[in-house]
Amino acid sequence: MSFDDPADNKAFKEKFDFPYPLLSDPSKSVGTNYGVLRDPSEQFADFPKRISYLISPEGIIVKSYEVADPAGHAEAVLEDLIAAQQ
């Protein structure tokens, strides 16, 4: 989810041919609830922190990740998902 408006997200999705919709939160209300807002004095304050959540089928946040390495992030989440199912 980004703070960009839906039209910008749609253009970004189409540019990179993502097979799924991108969510927009221009009011930053969801971002506030999930704790991704940056301090206004921080560099890139207008962008959300890169945080993702592993959410159970019951809607419970199982784990949160501050994403430092986007390239390796999916593998880490998959490992945790597999571990949670055992």
Secondary structure, 3 states (H helix, E strand, C coil): CECCCHHHHHHHHHHHCCCCCCCECCCCHHHHHCCCCCCCCCCCCCCCCCEEEEECCCCCEEEEEECCCHHHHHHHHHHHHHHHHC
